[in-house]
Amino acid sequence: MNSVRVWLLLAFCSICCINNTWAQQDFIHYKMDSLAKVLSKQKTPKDSLRVLQQLVDFTPIHVVETADYPDDITPLLRLNKTLKAFDPEPYEKIQDATKTWRAKKYTETLATLKTVVDEFDKQHKQIMMLLLSMRVLYNLTDDQQGRLKYYTAKLEYYQVNGPQANTGPCYHAIAG
């Protein structure tokens, strides 16, 4: 009977370890505060960079409404300067767009973010929060026709080329 308990305990521990390993690789299911906790536990700069990148990717653009979110772009770019793991240009443009948005230069911000979307589309990157943030800019510029045209084209692109996760914000913007 004791050997059965030992085997059951070992099986349970093995399943938990496997699930934890898989969960750490699948950032899309983490909430933002969970990613911040994961970041604090990273042992290597490369792992920290990966988590920082996910934090930036899943955080809305930093404007007045989201000013309480931490600035993860600056440490991401700083760490990437050392590691050179990815092209920093899209993230630098997001950082610039944050500044122009705060300065209420909405048309300029929207144009910058469209180039960021195009760059990330070449990488087939999930950019749900970026697409949702841009919807607000279309509202601020009162360009509903432009919003409909842009998001309809993006929806068609993502349906064919992926990632499918980017279709949700497109539907949201079209329905808006």
VEXKE-53290 format. One line per 2 residues: number of its first residue (from 1); their letters; for each residue x, y, z of N, C-alpha, C, O. Coordinates in pm, 1 decimal. Layout:
NUM	a	X Y Z X Y Z X Y Z X Y Z ~ ...
***
This chain:
1	mn	81.8 -119.5 0.0 0.0 0.0 0.0 86.4 126.0 0.0 56.1 222.9 -69.7 ~ 195.3 123.9 79.5 283.5 240.4 83.9 349.5 266.4 -50.5 368.4 382.0 -88.3
3	sv	385.2 160.4 -123.7 449.6 179.3 -253.1 351.7 242.6 -352.7 393.9 319.1 -439.4 ~ 223.2 212.6 -342.0 123.1 273.6 -429.5 114.5 423.7 -401.4 105.7 504.4 -494.0
5	rv	117.0 460.3 -273.4 112.7 601.8 -235.7 235.4 675.9 -288.2 225.4 788.3 -337.5 ~ 350.3 611.6 -276.8 473.8 673.5 -324.7 465.3 695.9 -475.3 501.6 802.8 -524.5
7	wl	417.9 596.2 -548.1 406.0 609.6 -693.5 304.8 716.6 -731.8 327.5 793.0 -825.6 ~ 194.2 722.4 -660.5 94.7 826.4 -686.8 151.4 965.3 -659.3 127.9 1058.8 -735.8
9	ll	225.9 978.3 -550.0 287.8 1105.9 -516.5 389.5 1146.4 -622.7 394.4 1262.7 -662.6 ~ 470.6 1051.5 -668.8 568.6 1079.7 -774.0 499.4 1119.5 -904.7 543.6 1212.1 -972.7
11	af	392.7 1050.9 -938.9 318.9 1083.7 -1061.6 259.4 1223.8 -1051.8 265.2 1301.3 -1147.2 ~ 202.4 1255.5 -936.3 144.2 1387.7 -916.4 250.7 1496.7 -927.7 228.4 1597.6 -994.6
13	cs	364.1 1478.1 -864.4 473.1 1576.7 -869.5 525.0 1593.0 -1012.3 555.2 1704.2 -1055.5 ~ 535.0 1483.5 -1084.2 583.0 1489.7 -1222.2 487.5 1570.6 -1308.7 530.7 1653.8 -1388.6
15	ic	358.6 1546.6 -1293.2 258.0 1619.2 -1371.0 263.8 1768.4 -1337.3 255.8 1852.6 -1426.8 ~ 277.6 1800.8 -1209.7 285.2 1942.5 -1169.7 408.4 2009.3 -1228.4 400.8 2123.2 -1274.5
17	ci	521.2 1940.5 -1227.4 643.8 1998.7 -1284.0 629.7 2020.7 -1433.7 671.6 2124.5 -1485.0 ~ 571.8 1925.5 -1503.9 552.8 1939.4 -1647.6 459.9 2056.2 -1676.1 487.6 2137.2 -1764.5
19	nn	349.5 2065.8 -1602.1 255.0 2175.5 -1623.0 319.5 2310.6 -1595.6 295.8 2405.8 -1670.0 ~ 400.8 2321.1 -1490.1 469.4 2447.1 -1460.8 564.5 2484.7 -1572.2 572.5 2601.7 -1609.5
21	tw	636.0 2388.8 -1625.7 729.2 2416.3 -1734.7 653.8 2466.7 -1857.0 694.8 2565.4 -1918.0 ~ 545.6 2401.4 -1893.4 466.5 2444.9 -2008.1 408.6 2583.5 -1984.1 409.6 2667.5 -2074.2
23	aq	358.4 2608.2 -1864.7 297.0 2736.9 -1834.8 398.1 2850.1 -1846.2 363.9 2959.2 -1891.7 ~ 521.8 2825.3 -1805.4 621.3 2930.8 -1812.7 655.7 2964.7 -1957.1 702.3 3075.5 -1983.6
25	qd	634.6 2874.6 -2050.0 664.1 2900.7 -2190.0 546.7 2965.3 -2262.7 564.8 3019.3 -2371.9 ~ 428.2 2961.2 -2205.6 307.9 3007.0 -2273.0 258.0 3136.2 -2207.7 163.2 3133.4 -2129.2
27	fi	321.6 3249.4 -2239.8 294.8 3375.6 -2173.9 155.6 3430.6 -2200.6 104.2 3508.0 -2119.7 ~ 94.3 3393.8 -2309.6 -34.0 3452.4 -2346.2 -139.6 3430.0 -2237.9 -235.8 3506.2 -2228.4
29	hy	-121.9 3325.1 -2156.0 -221.0 3292.7 -2054.5 -193.9 3361.0 -1921.0 -274.2 3349.1 -1828.5 ~ -83.3 3431.4 -1909.6 -52.9 3501.5 -1786.4 -122.4 3636.5 -1783.7 -142.3 3699.6 -1887.6
31	km	-158.5 3679.3 -1666.0 -205.0 3815.4 -1648.4 -81.9 3903.1 -1631.0 26.6 3852.3 -1602.5 ~ -97.0 4031.9 -1647.3 16.8 4122.8 -1640.9 89.9 4112.5 -1507.9 213.0 4110.9 -1505.8
33	ds	17.3 4105.6 -1397.1 84.9 4097.4 -1268.6 160.2 3965.8 -1253.8 263.5 3959.9 -1187.1 ~ 108.7 3861.4 -1315.5 178.2 3733.4 -1312.8 308.0 3740.7 -1391.6 409.1 3684.2 -1349.7
35	la	306.5 3809.5 -1505.0 429.4 3825.5 -1583.4 533.6 3903.2 -1504.9 652.6 3872.5 -1512.6 ~ 490.3 4003.5 -1429.5 584.4 4080.1 -1347.8 648.4 3989.6 -1243.3 767.2 4002.9 -1213.9
37	kv	570.9 3898.2 -1187.3 626.8 3802.5 -1090.1 723.7 3707.1 -1159.3 829.5 3675.1 -1105.0 ~ 687.6 3662.0 -1278.7 775.8 3573.1 -1354.8 907.0 3645.3 -1384.6 1014.2 3585.3 -1376.1
39	ls	899.0 3773.2 -1419.4 1018.2 3851.5 -1451.1 1114.0 3854.4 -1333.1 1235.1 3840.7 -1350.6 ~ 1060.2 3872.1 -1212.8 1146.1 3881.2 -1094.7 1219.1 3750.2 -1065.0 1316.8 3749.8 -990.2
41	kq	1173.1 3640.2 -1122.1 1233.7 3509.2 -1094.8 1327.8 3461.3 -1204.6 1381.8 3351.0 -1195.8 ~ 1347.8 3542.2 -1307.2 1434.4 3499.0 -1417.7 1580.2 3500.7 -1373.7 1625.0 3591.7 -1303.9
43	kt	1652.5 3398.7 -1415.7 1790.8 3382.9 -1372.6 1891.7 3436.6 -1472.9 2004.4 3468.2 -1434.8 ~ 1854.4 3447.7 -1600.5 1949.0 3493.6 -1701.2 1894.9 3619.3 -1769.1 1773.5 3639.0 -1775.5
45	pk	1983.6 3703.6 -1819.4 1937.2 3822.4 -1892.7 1851.3 3786.5 -2013.7 1755.7 3857.4 -2045.2 ~ 1884.7 3677.4 -2081.3 1806.9 3636.8 -2198.8 1662.7 3602.8 -2159.9 1568.4 3640.5 -2229.4
47	ds	1646.7 3531.4 -2048.2 1512.0 3497.6 -2001.2 1437.3 3623.6 -1957.8 1318.0 3637.3 -1984.8 ~ 1506.4 3715.1 -1891.1 1444.2 3841.3 -1850.1 1399.3 3920.9 -1971.9 1291.6 3980.6 -1972.3
49	lr	1482.3 3921.0 -2074.4 1448.3 3992.5 -2197.5 1320.6 3937.0 -2259.2 1233.9 4012.2 -2303.7 ~ 1310.3 3805.4 -2261.1 1192.5 3740.8 -2319.0 1065.0 3778.8 -2243.0 961.6 3806.1 -2304.0
51	vl	1073.1 3780.3 -2111.6 955.9 3815.7 -2030.5 923.9 3964.6 -2045.5 807.0 4001.7 -2056.4 ~ 1026.5 4049.7 -2046.2 1004.0 4192.9 -2066.9 935.1 4219.1 -2200.5 845.1 4302.5 -2210.3
53	qq	978.5 4147.0 -2301.8 917.7 4164.1 -2433.6 769.6 4126.8 -2428.8 686.4 4195.0 -2488.7 ~ 736.9 4020.6 -2358.8 596.4 3981.0 -2345.7 517.8 4086.0 -2267.0 403.7 4116.8 -2301.1
55	lv	578.9 4140.8 -2161.6 511.5 4245.8 -2084.9 478.6 4365.0 -2173.5 367.8 4418.3 -2167.1 ~ 573.2 4407.2 -2255.5 550.7 4519.9 -2345.3 442.3 4484.0 -2447.7 353.4 4564.3 -2476.1
57	df	450.7 4364.0 -2501.9 355.2 4323.1 -2605.4 211.9 4315.3 -2553.9 118.0 4335.1 -2630.9 ~ 193.7 4287.1 -2426.5 59.4 4269.3 -2372.6 14.3 4384.9 -2284.2 -80.5 4371.1 -2206.9
59	tp	82.2 4498.9 -2295.4 44.6 4618.0 -2220.1 -5.5 4723.7 -2317.8 53.3 4741.7 -2424.5 ~ -112.8 4793.4 -2283.2 -158.6 4902.1 -2370.4 -52.0 5010.5 -2381.7 36.4 5021.3 -2296.7
61	ih	-61.3 5090.4 -2487.2 30.6 5201.8 -2504.8 18.2 5293.9 -2383.4 -92.6 5317.9 -2335.5 ~ 128.2 5344.7 -2334.3 130.7 5425.1 -2212.1 86.3 5567.9 -2239.3 161.1 5648.5 -2294.8
63	vv	-34.7 5597.1 -2199.8 -88.9 5732.2 -2208.6 -151.7 5764.6 -2073.7 -138.6 5687.4 -1978.8 ~ -217.9 5875.3 -2065.0 -273.8 5920.0 -1937.6 -359.7 5810.1 -1873.4 -350.6 5785.5 -1753.1
65	et	-442.4 5745.3 -1954.5 -532.7 5643.3 -1900.7 -458.2 5521.6 -1845.6 -510.8 5449.8 -1760.5 ~ -338.3 5498.7 -1892.8 -262.0 5381.5 -1849.0 -130.0 5422.5 -1784.0 -33.8 5345.8 -1783.6
67	ad	-126.4 5542.4 -1730.1 -2.0 5595.0 -1673.1 46.7 5512.8 -1554.0 165.0 5517.2 -1520.3 ~ -42.3 5438.5 -1490.6 -0.4 5359.8 -1374.6 69.2 5229.2 -1412.8 122.8 5160.5 -1325.9
69	yp	69.2 5194.4 -1541.0 143.8 5076.6 -1584.3 292.9 5107.5 -1580.3 333.5 5218.4 -1615.3 ~ 374.6 5012.4 -1538.8 518.7 5039.3 -1538.5 574.0 5050.9 -1680.7 521.5 4990.9 -1774.5
71	dd	679.7 5128.5 -1694.2 746.4 5143.6 -1823.2 840.1 5025.0 -1841.7 949.5 5021.8 -1785.4 ~ 796.7 4928.7 -1920.4 879.6 4810.8 -1946.6 959.7 4824.6 -2075.1 1049.7 4744.6 -2100.4
73	it	928.5 4925.0 -2157.0 1000.2 4941.7 -2283.5 1144.8 4984.7 -2259.3 1236.5 4933.2 -2323.3 ~ 1165.2 5078.6 -2167.3 1301.0 5127.4 -2141.7 1394.0 5015.3 -2096.9 1501.6 5000.5 -2154.8
75	pl	1357.4 4935.1 -1995.6 1447.6 4824.9 -1958.8 1461.6 4719.8 -2069.2 1567.1 4658.0 -2083.7 ~ 1354.3 4699.9 -2147.1 1361.6 4605.4 -2258.3 1466.2 4651.9 -2359.1 1551.6 4573.5 -2400.5
77	lr	1460.1 4776.5 -2398.2 1555.3 4828.8 -2496.3 1697.6 4830.9 -2440.5 1793.5 4803.7 -2512.8 ~ 1710.9 4862.9 -2313.1 1842.9 4865.2 -2249.5 1905.4 4725.9 -2249.1 2022.9 4709.9 -2282.2
79	ln	1827.8 4627.2 -2212.2 1878.0 4489.7 -2207.0 1905.9 4436.2 -2346.9 2003.7 4364.4 -2368.0 ~ 1820.9 4470.9 -2441.5 1841.7 4425.0 -2578.8 1965.0 4489.8 -2641.9 2026.9 4432.1 -2731.4
81	kt	2000.3 4609.2 -2595.3 2120.7 4675.1 -2646.9 2243.6 4588.6 -2619.1 2337.6 4586.0 -2698.5 ~ 2242.5 4518.8 -2507.4 2352.5 4429.9 -2471.3 2340.7 4295.3 -2543.6 2438.4 4245.0 -2599.2
83	lk	2220.8 4238.2 -2542.2 2201.5 4103.6 -2596.1 2181.3 4099.4 -2747.3 2212.3 3999.3 -2812.0 ~ 2129.6 4207.7 -2802.8 2101.6 4215.0 -2947.4 2020.1 4094.1 -2995.0 2055.3 4028.1 -3092.7
85	af	1911.3 4067.2 -2923.8 1828.4 3950.7 -2952.4 1722.7 3977.5 -3059.5 1676.3 3884.1 -3124.9 ~ 1684.5 4102.9 -3077.9 1582.2 4136.1 -3176.7 1604.8 4278.4 -3225.8 1680.1 4355.4 -3166.3
87	dp	1537.7 4311.5 -3335.9 1544.7 4445.8 -3392.4 1467.3 4539.7 -3299.1 1347.0 4521.0 -3280.3 ~ 1532.7 4638.6 -3241.3 1465.0 4725.7 -3144.4 1375.4 4832.5 -3207.0 1298.3 4897.4 -3136.1
89	ep	1384.4 4851.6 -3338.0 1315.5 4963.6 -3402.2 1165.2 4970.6 -3372.8 1116.5 5078.7 -3339.7 ~ 1089.8 4861.5 -3383.1 946.0 4874.2 -3353.0 919.9 4919.7 -3209.8 827.9 4997.7 -3185.1
91	ye	1000.2 4871.5 -3115.8 979.8 4910.7 -2976.2 1021.7 5056.1 -2952.5 961.2 5126.1 -2871.3 ~ 1124.3 5100.6 -3022.8 1163.3 5241.3 -3014.8 1051.8 5329.6 -3070.2 1024.9 5437.6 -3017.6
93	ki	987.6 5282.8 -3176.5 875.7 5359.0 -3234.1 756.2 5362.2 -3138.0 686.2 5463.0 -3129.3 ~ 733.3 5252.8 -3066.6 625.1 5252.6 -2967.1 656.7 5354.9 -2858.5 568.5 5427.7 -2813.0
95	qd	781.4 5359.5 -2818.2 823.5 5455.8 -2716.6 801.6 5599.4 -2767.7 753.4 5685.1 -2693.6 ~ 837.0 5624.6 -2893.2 814.1 5756.5 -2952.9 664.3 5787.2 -2961.9 621.1 5899.1 -2934.2
97	at	586.8 5687.8 -3000.6 441.8 5707.4 -3013.7 378.1 5740.7 -2878.8 282.2 5817.6 -2872.4 ~ 430.4 5684.0 -2773.5 380.0 5715.8 -2640.0 398.2 5864.2 -2611.1 309.3 5929.4 -2556.4
99	kt	512.7 5915.8 -2647.9 540.4 6058.6 -2625.0 449.6 6147.5 -2709.6 396.9 6247.1 -2660.0 ~ 430.9 6112.4 -2836.7 345.3 6195.9 -2921.7 199.0 6184.9 -2879.2 123.7 6281.7 -2890.3
101	wr	158.6 6067.4 -2830.7 20.9 6052.3 -2781.8 -0.5 6143.3 -2662.0 -101.3 6213.6 -2654.4 ~ 93.8 6142.5 -2568.4 81.6 6229.5 -2450.2 78.1 6376.9 -2489.1 16.3 6458.4 -2420.6
103	ak	144.9 6410.6 -2599.5 144.3 6548.7 -2649.5 19.0 6577.3 -2732.7 5.1 6685.7 -2789.3 ~ -70.9 6480.6 -2739.6 -198.2 6491.7 -2811.8 -180.2 6510.6 -2961.4 -262.3 6574.7 -3027.0
105	ky	-73.6 6455.1 -3014.7 -50.1 6454.6 -3160.0 -100.5 6319.6 -3212.4 -21.8 6232.1 -3248.5 ~ -230.2 6305.3 -3215.8 -293.2 6176.7 -3242.0 -268.8 6124.8 -3383.4 -245.1 6005.5 -3402.2
107	te	-274.3 6212.8 -3482.4 -253.0 6169.3 -3620.7 -111.0 6117.7 -3639.0 -89.6 6015.3 -3703.9 ~ -13.6 6188.7 -3581.9 126.6 6145.9 -3589.0 146.2 6013.4 -3515.9 217.1 5925.3 -3564.4
109	tl	84.2 5999.6 -3400.9 94.9 5876.1 -3322.8 37.7 5759.1 -3401.1 98.0 5652.0 -3406.4 ~ -77.6 5779.3 -3461.3 -142.1 5674.3 -3539.1 -54.8 5631.5 -3656.4 -41.3 5512.1 -3683.1
111	at	3.5 5725.9 -3725.2 91.6 5693.8 -3838.3 212.6 5612.0 -3792.1 252.6 5516.3 -3858.4 ~ 269.9 5650.3 -3678.8 384.8 5576.3 -3625.0 344.8 5434.2 -3588.9 416.4 5339.3 -3621.0
113	lk	231.8 5419.2 -3522.8 189.5 5285.6 -3479.9 151.4 5196.9 -3598.5 167.3 5075.0 -3591.5 ~ 102.1 5255.2 -3705.4 74.3 5175.3 -3825.4 203.9 5114.8 -3880.1 204.4 5000.3 -3925.2
115	tv	313.1 5190.6 -3876.5 441.0 5134.0 -3923.4 488.2 5023.9 -3829.5 548.3 4925.8 -3873.5 ~ 461.2 5039.7 -3700.3 497.2 4934.8 -3603.9 418.2 4807.6 -3633.3 474.1 4697.9 -3632.6
117	vd	289.4 4822.2 -3659.0 205.9 4705.9 -3692.9 261.5 4636.2 -3816.4 272.2 4513.6 -3819.2 ~ 296.5 4712.9 -3917.3 351.8 4653.1 -4039.8 480.5 4575.5 -4010.1 501.5 4466.8 -4064.0
119	ef	565.8 4631.2 -3924.9 690.1 4562.2 -3890.6 662.9 4434.1 -3812.0 726.1 4331.3 -3836.4 ~ 569.8 4440.4 -3718.5 536.6 4320.9 -3640.7 463.5 4217.2 -3726.0 477.8 4097.1 -3703.2
121	dk	385.4 4263.0 -3823.9 316.5 4168.9 -3912.8 417.5 4084.1 -3990.5 392.5 3966.5 -4016.6 ~ 529.1 4141.9 -4026.9 633.3 4065.5 -4096.9 688.4 3953.2 -4009.1 737.8 3852.4 -4059.6
123	qh	679.4 3971.8 -3877.4 727.2 3871.2 -3781.5 615.5 3776.5 -3737.5 639.7 3684.2 -3659.7 ~ 494.0 3798.5 -3786.5 375.0 3721.2 -3745.4 358.1 3725.6 -3594.0 334.4 3623.1 -3530.0
125	kq	370.3 3842.4 -3539.2 367.2 3864.1 -3394.7 225.7 3892.8 -3346.2 148.5 3960.2 -3414.4 ~ 192.2 3842.1 -3229.4 64.3 3873.8 -3166.7 73.8 4014.2 -3107.8 159.9 4041.4 -3024.1
127	im	-15.0 4102.9 -3152.0 -9.6 4243.5 -3110.5 -148.7 4295.2 -3073.8 -188.4 4404.3 -3114.7 ~ -220.9 4216.5 -2997.1 -358.2 4252.1 -2964.5 -369.9 4387.7 -2896.2 -454.6 4468.3 -2934.8
129	ml	-287.5 4414.7 -2796.5 -299.3 4541.0 -2723.0 -262.5 4660.5 -2810.4 -323.0 4767.0 -2798.4 ~ -165.8 4643.9 -2896.5 -129.3 4751.8 -2988.4 -247.1 4785.0 -3079.5 -280.5 4901.9 -3098.6
131	ll	-309.1 4682.7 -3135.0 -424.3 4705.0 -3223.5 -540.7 4768.5 -3148.3 -609.1 4855.5 -3202.3 ~ -563.7 4726.3 -3025.4 -671.3 4786.4 -2945.7 -640.5 4931.8 -2911.8 -730.1 5016.2 -2912.3
133	sm	-515.3 4960.7 -2882.5 -476.0 5098.5 -2850.7 -496.5 5190.5 -2970.1 -536.8 5305.8 -2954.3 ~ -469.1 5140.2 -3087.5 -484.4 5221.8 -3208.5 -630.6 5257.9 -3232.8 -659.9 5363.6 -3288.5
135	rv	-720.2 5172.8 -3192.2 -862.7 5200.6 -3208.8 -899.4 5330.9 -3138.4 -978.7 5410.2 -3189.2 ~ -840.8 5351.7 -3021.1 -866.4 5474.4 -2945.4 -819.5 5596.3 -3024.7 -885.7 5700.0 -3025.2
137	ly	-705.9 5583.1 -3091.2 -654.2 5695.1 -3171.4 -748.1 5729.5 -3286.7 -768.6 5846.9 -3317.8 ~ -804.8 5627.3 -3349.6 -902.6 5655.7 -3455.6 -1021.9 5732.5 -3398.8 -1075.9 5821.4 -3464.6
139	nl	-1062.2 5698.6 -3278.1 -1172.5 5771.3 -3215.7 -1132.1 5914.6 -3183.1 -1211.2 6007.1 -3201.7 ~ -1010.0 5933.6 -3135.0 -963.0 6068.1 -3100.0 -947.1 6158.0 -3222.6 -961.7 6279.9 -3213.0
141	td	-917.6 6098.0 -3336.9 -905.1 6175.9 -3460.5 -1037.9 6183.2 -3536.2 -1046.4 6245.9 -3641.8 ~ -1141.3 6118.6 -3481.7 -1274.5 6115.7 -3540.7 -1270.0 6068.1 -3685.9 -1333.3 6125.4 -3774.5
143	dq	-1193.2 5961.5 -3706.7 -1177.8 5904.9 -3841.1 -1239.9 5765.1 -3844.5 -1168.7 5665.1 -3853.6 ~ -1370.7 5759.2 -3837.2 -1439.4 5630.8 -3832.3 -1428.0 5554.3 -3964.0 -1416.0 5431.8 -3963.9
145	qg	-1431.8 5626.1 -4075.9 -1416.2 5559.7 -4206.5 -1274.9 5501.9 -4219.5 -1257.5 5390.1 -4268.0 ~ -1175.8 5577.3 -4176.8 -1037.6 5529.4 -4181.2 -1018.9 5407.2 -4092.2 -948.3 5313.0 -4127.8
147	rl	-1083.8 5410.4 -3975.2 -1076.3 5296.8 -3882.7 -1137.2 5173.2 -3947.0 -1077.4 5065.6 -3944.0 ~ -1255.7 5187.9 -4005.2 -1321.8 5075.0 -4068.5 -1236.1 5017.7 -4181.4 -1219.7 4896.2 -4191.6
149	ky	-1182.6 5103.4 -4264.2 -1099.6 5058.8 -4376.4 -973.0 4988.1 -4326.6 -938.1 4880.7 -4375.7 ~ -904.7 5048.9 -4229.1 -779.1 4991.9 -4178.7 -801.9 4854.5 -4114.7 -732.9 4757.8 -4147.0
151	yt	-899.2 4847.4 -4024.0 -920.9 4722.5 -3951.4 -982.8 4613.5 -4039.5 -959.6 4495.1 -4015.2 ~ -1059.7 4650.5 -4139.7 -1110.8 4551.0 -4234.0 -995.3 4489.2 -4312.0 -989.8 4367.6 -4330.1
153	ak	-903.0 4573.5 -4358.0 -785.1 4522.8 -4430.2 -699.2 4436.5 -4340.1 -649.6 4332.3 -4383.1 ~ -680.5 4478.4 -4214.8 -598.7 4400.1 -4120.5 -666.7 4267.1 -4088.6 -600.3 4163.9 -4078.8
155	le	-797.9 4269.6 -4072.7 -871.2 4145.7 -4045.6 -850.3 4045.9 -4158.4 -821.7 3928.7 -4134.1 ~ -864.6 4092.3 -4280.5 -843.7 4004.0 -4396.0 -700.8 3950.4 -4397.7 -678.9 3833.0 -4427.4
157	yy	-604.9 4034.6 -4366.5 -463.9 3991.7 -4362.7 -443.4 3882.2 -4257.2 -383.4 3778.5 -4285.8 ~ -493.5 3905.8 -4135.3 -471.5 3809.9 -4026.1 -546.8 3679.2 -4048.5 -500.5 3573.0 -4006.9
159	qv	-662.0 3686.0 -4113.7 -735.4 3562.6 -4143.2 -656.3 3472.9 -4237.4 -664.6 3350.5 -4227.8 ~ -580.9 3531.8 -4326.9 -502.3 3455.4 -4423.4 -363.3 3421.2 -4368.6 -317.6 3307.5 -4379.9
161	ng	-297.0 3520.6 -4309.4 -156.6 3506.6 -4271.7 -132.0 3481.9 -4123.2 -23.6 3438.0 -4084.7 ~ -232.0 3509.8 -4039.4 -212.8 3495.6 -3895.8 -129.1 3608.9 -3840.3 -82.9 3695.6 -3914.5
163	pq	-110.3 3607.7 -3712.5 -169.1 3515.4 -3616.2 -318.4 3543.7 -3593.8 -362.9 3658.4 -3596.4 ~ -391.5 3438.7 -3572.3 -536.3 3449.7 -3555.8 -575.1 3535.3 -3435.6 -681.8 3596.8 -3434.8
165	an	-488.6 3539.5 -3334.1 -519.0 3619.1 -3214.3 -537.3 3766.6 -3247.9 -607.2 3837.9 -3175.9 ~ -476.3 3812.9 -3355.2 -489.2 3953.6 -3393.2 -623.4 3985.2 -3458.1 -655.2 4102.3 -3478.8
167	tg	-702.0 3884.6 -3490.3 -832.6 3912.1 -3551.3 -930.8 3970.8 -3450.0 -1016.9 4050.4 -3487.2 ~ -919.3 3933.1 -3323.3 -1011.1 3982.1 -3220.1 -1015.9 4133.4 -3211.8 -1124.4 4191.3 -3218.2
169	pc	-901.1 4199.8 -3197.9 -904.5 4346.7 -3193.9 -958.3 4407.6 -3324.2 -1018.3 4515.0 -3321.5 ~ -937.9 4341.6 -3435.4 -992.2 4392.5 -3562.0 -1144.1 4387.5 -3560.4 -1210.2 4483.8 -3599.4
171	yh	-1199.7 4275.5 -3515.5 -1346.3 4266.8 -3503.5 -1397.1 4373.2 -3407.4 -1498.7 4437.6 -3433.9 ~ -1328.5 4391.7 -3298.0 -1367.3 4490.0 -3198.8 -1369.3 4630.2 -3258.9 -1463.3 4706.2 -3236.1
173	ai	-1267.4 4664.2 -3334.6 -1259.7 4797.9 -3394.3 -1364.7 4816.8 -3503.5 -1421.7 4925.0 -3517.1 ~ -1390.0 4712.3 -3580.7 -1491.8 4721.6 -3685.0 -1630.0 4738.2 -3624.3 -1711.1 4816.6 -3673.7
175	ag	-1656.6 4665.0 -3517.9 -1786.6 4671.7 -3452.4 -1804.8 4802.1 -3376.1 -1917.5 4845.6 -3352.5 ~ -1693.8 4864.5 -3337.7 -1699.0 4985.0 -3254.3 -1768.2 5100.0 -3318.9 -1779.1 5207.0 -3259.1
***
